[in-house]
């Protein structure tokens, strides 16, 4: 989860502006903020459904970047 948050933050899909989940303060907690940032990433990258679930389609897209 921490690596996912780092990826999202560094690619413009900000998990949190400050505090836990923000850039440099990523955590291992997959909560609502991570799910929301992931859903935005999915929507922008044509991954359907864009609900913030880190499944095979999303994993493949992240690994391709």
Buried (B, 14 or more C-beta within 10 A) or exposed (E): BEEBBBBBBEBEBBBBEEEEBBBEEBBEEBEEBBBBBBBBBBBEBEBEEBEBEBEEBBEEBBEEE
